[in-house]
Amino acid sequence: MRFRSIFYIEDGEIKEFNQRDSLKKYSFSFFYPNIGVISYKNLIFIRKSYPKTVKKHLKKIIEEEIKTIFPVQNNSYFYQIIEETDSKIDLNIWVYEIKIKDELLNKGCSYIIPEPLIFSFDKPTVMIYQTSDFYVFIFSMQNKLLNFLTAKRLSKENISLFCKGIKDLKSVKWIVYTKEPLGIHEFFDENIEIEQKVVPDYPLFLDFIKNIKLKDFSAKKFKLEKIEPYFLLRIFIYVILAVSLSFYMSNQAYEKKIREIDDKIKKLKSGIVESSESFIEIKINEKRQKNQDVLYILHSLSNLLPQGSIIKKISISDEKMDISISTPEPLIILNNLNFENCFKSIKLASPMNKEEGKFNIELKIGLDRCKFPEKS
């Protein structure tokens, strides 16, 4: 893959890496693209599942959800579909401030890539690499990133947390990059074979970016120069179609409700109704299922929160948790909370503020069956 320059943005600073010297022999090197890469530090990782029926409107749904989670920020995003079945779509979303995208577009970048997605592998591979501040954990298979985590230190607890969603560890290839050839085998099980390498003195993604399919990361910059002919007429037609579709969908919804009522009446007439005792038992079981295990929630938070984080206030009910945290690493918290399966719809309750070197963040987190696994 040939390119003119790679612009790497990290914490507001842009570094340029180019191939201009090697491209001098090509007379048309001007036409090779610039590529923008966004550091993992400036990304928020979100894993979501949606019904298959909303696939046509997926972008709009993601945009509205991001606005709900980050109401006081202007963000852009990139998403990658991980798995698609007959009933649902699993995807990863990478959120970043829109000003980052604007800065890279101003540098002439035709493609913008979140840094973790550059480390792409066909066979199941876990790669851990050390940076100046963190250890970055990546699990990739079939050229898709399936899992992502950042941690301040390398430990058995962090590795165990990251491996939680990997089904067959024996078939996974392990690659670990460290700044020095340190002894790391103490952190891993004895039956895991590790390929250990030393981190180069330049960003590691430069060794992997040649394998990326750039067409998946196109960042076209649209600009409305003038209103084309019949533009307003087309808008009017679209509005009419939208209103007509709305009436049609409402009518379909009413008909569905009528059919449901008819089915219930038929069941009542034929005597297919549960006894009051079984109905009460079902309701009691449903209530038990909704109850959350506070000890499990606190145990999960102790594994997910980075060092130096303090829980200032916490309130737990059957379906949600309100929590206030003081932390030096708010983005790490937002990333790591996605790894607990029983935490749903993680949202900022108010803007983050900084006091005495730490950020105060208030979160609203939906809860779904937060319990320790039942012993068989």
N, C-alpha and C positions, 0 to 999 in steps of 0.2 A: 504494500500500500504506500502510495506517495502522497505527500502533503507539503504545503509550504511551511506552516508553523503550527505548533500546538500551544495554546494559551491555557495555562493551569491556574485557576483561581482558588485561593485558600485564605480564609479570614480577611477578605477584602484586598489582598495583594495578588497581582497577576504576574506570573513568570512565563517567559517565552522560550520554547524549544523549537528549533527549526531544522529543516533539511536543505536549506538554500545552497549550502556549499556543495552537497552531493548532487543537486539538481542543475548545476550550471551547465552541464553537458546537454541538458534537454532544452531546446529552444523555446518550448511552450510551457516552461515550468510555472509561469504566471497563472496558468489556468488550474493548477492543483489547489485543493481547498485548504482553508484554515480550519483547525479543529479546536473546540473549546472543551475543557475537562473541569468538572466541578469537584472539589475535594470532598471526601467523606465527612469532613468536619462541618461543612455547610449544608449537609443533607439531613432530612428527617425521613426515616424508613417506616412505612406503614404497610401492613399485610391485610388484605380485605378479600371477602368472598361476596359475590353478587349472584342473584338468580340469572339463569341463562336467558330469560325472556327480556332482560334489559340491555342486551349486548349492543343493540343499535344506538342506544342512548348512553353508552358507558362513559364517554368523555364528559358529557353534561352532568351526569350523576357524580362523577369524581370531583368536578369543579365545585359543585354545590356542597359536597361533603367537606372539602378542604376549607371553603369559606366558613363553614360551621365550626370546624375544629380550630381554625386560626382567624377569628373575626376581625382582629385589629391589624393583620398583616396582609400585604399584597404579594401573593405567591404564584409561582409557576410549578409545573410538575412533569414527571415522566413516569409512565406505567408500563409494566411488562406482564403479559398473561403467562402464568406458570402452568396452570392445568385447566382444561375445559372438559366438562362432562355434559350429559344430556340435561342436567338440572341446574348446574351452577358453573361459575367462572371464578377461579382463584387467581389473584394477581398481586404483584408488589408495586407500591407507589413510592416514588422518590420526590419529596417536596423541597423546594428551595425558594429563596426570595427572588422576585421577578427582576430586581435590580441587577442580580448576578447575570441573568440571561441577557439583559440590556447591555451590560458591559462587554460581554463576549460577542454579541452581535455588532457592537461598535468597533470591535477588533476585526470584523470581517469574517467571523466564524460561520461556516455553512452547516456545521454539525456540532451539537452539544451533548456530551456524554457524562453521566454521573460516574465518578471514579470507580466504585465497586463493580460496575457492570463491565468494565474492561477485562477483569479477571474471569475469563470464560473458558470452560472446559467441557469436552464432549463426554468423557467418562466421569463417574462420581468422584469428586475431588474436594477435599477440605484444604484450604490454604489459610495459613495464619502468618501475617507479616507485621513486623515491629516498625513503628514510626517514632518520631521524636516524643510523642505524648501518649500514644495508645498502642495496643495490640488490636489488629483488625482481623476478624474471623469471617471467612467466606466459604459457603458450600455451593458448588456449581455442578450441574449435570445437564447433558444435552444442550450445552451452550446457553443455559438459563441459570440465573442466580436464585437459589432456592432458600437460602438462609443468610443472615447478616447480623453481626454483633461487634461492638467495640468495648474494650475493657482496659482499665488502667494498668493491669498486671496480668501475667500469665499464671494461671492456677488451675488446680483440678476442678474447683467449683465452677469457674468460668467455662472450662472445656465441657464439663458435664451439662451445664445450662445450654450451651450451644448445640450439643449432640442430642438434645431432648427430642427434636423433630426428625432425626435421621433414623430410618428404619433398619437398614442393614449396614452396620459399621464395618463389617469384615470386608465388604466389597469396595470400600472407599479408599482412595489414595490420599495420603497425608503429605503436605509440603509445608514446612515451617521456615520462614525467613527471620533471622535475628541479626542484630547489629554486630554481634561477636559470636564465635562458635561456642555458645554456652551449652552446658549439660541440661537438656530439656526433657529427657526421657522419664524423669521422675514424675512429670505431670500426666503421663499417658499410661494406659494399660500395657502390660508386657506384650500382648499379642498384636499390638499395632505397630506396623513398620512405618518409620518416619524418614522422609527425605529432607534433611536439614541443609539450608543454604544461608549465605551471608547477604544481608540487604546491601545493594549497591549504593554508591554515593550520589545517586540521582533518583528521582521518583521511580518506584518500581513499575508503575503502569506503563512506562515507556517500552519495557521489554515485551509487553503483552498486547499493545494497542494495534499491532500489525494484523492481528487475527480478527479484529472487529469488523462487522458488516455495517458500514457507515450509513447505508440507506435507512436503517432502523432508527437513526438519531438525527434525522434532518431537522433543521431549525430555520425554516424559511421566515423571512421578515416581511409581513404584509403591510402595505401602505396604500391608503385610499387617496389616489390623486384627484379623481373626479367622479361624479356620479354618472354611471353609464346610462344610455338610453333605456327607457322603460323600467328603470330601477324601482321607482315608486309604485308603478303598476304591478310589478312582481311582488313587492311587499304586500300590497293590498290583496292580491290573490292568495298569498301565503296565509294572511290573517283569516280570510274567508274559509280556507281549507282547514285551518287550525280550529276555528269555531265549529265547523261542521263535524270534524272528528271528535271534538269534545262532546257534542250532543249525542253522537253515535255511541261513544264509549259509555256515557251516562245511561243511555237506553239499554245497552248490553248489561251494565251493572244491575239495573232494576230487574231485568229479565232473569238474571242469575239468582237474585234474592228471592224472586217469586218461585223459581224452581226449587230452591232450598226449602222454602216454606212448604211447598207441595210435598216434597219428600218427607219432611217431618210429620206432616199430617197423615201420610200413608203409613208411616211407621207406627204412629199412635193407633191408627185403626187396626193394624195387623197385630198389635200387641208386642212389637219388637221394641220394648222400652226397658231400660235397666231399672231394677228395683231401687227404692230409695236408699236401702242399706249399702248397695254397691256404689251408688252415686256418691254417698257421703265418704266411703272409703277411698274412692278415686280422688275426691277433692282434698282429703287429708294427705294422701300420697303426693299430690301435686304441690301442696304447701310445704311438705318436707323437702321435696326436690328443690324448691326455690330458696330454702334457708341456706345461708352461706356459712362456711366454716371460717371463723375469724382467725383461728390459729394457722390455717392453711394460707390465708391471705397475708398475714404478717410474715410467715415463713418465706413466701414468694417474694415479698417486698425486700426482705433482708438479702436475698440472692440477686435481685435486679438493680437495687440502688447502688450507685458508685460510692467509693469511700469519701467521707466528708459530708455525706448527705444526712440531714436530720428531719424526721417527721415531726412537724410542729402541731398538726391537728389532723384527726382522722374520724370520719363518721361512716359507719357501715350499716346499710339496710338490706332488705331482701334482694333488691335489684340494682343497687348502685352504691358507690363509695365516693365520698367527698374527702379529699386529702390535700393538705398544705405541706409543702416540702421546701426546706432551705438547702441549696446544693450549689457546688461550684460548676457542675456539668449538667445543665438542664436538657441539652439535646440528647445526651447519653440516656437520660431517664426516659424521654419520650420514645427513643429507639427501643430500649430494652423492655419497656412495658408491653410491647407487641408480642413478646415471646411467651407470655403467660396466656394460655388458651382461654381461661375463664374471664380475662379482662376484655371487655367489649366497649366500643365507642368511646375511646379516650379523647377528652376534649379539655381545652384550657378554659377555666371558669373566669379568668380575668387576665389582663396583660401581665407579663413577667416584669418584676422590678428587682433592682440590684441594691443590696445593702452590705456594707463591710466586706466586699469581695465575693459575696455569694448571691445567687439569684433566688428570689422567693417565687415559687410557682404554685398555683392552685388548680387542681384537676378534678374533673367529674368523670368517673369511670363506671361504665355499666358492668354488672356482675352476672355471670351465668354458671351455676354449679361449681363454685369454688370449694372443692373438697379434696381431702386426701383420698387416694385410690383405696377402694374397699379390699380388705384382705380376703383372699380366696381360702 
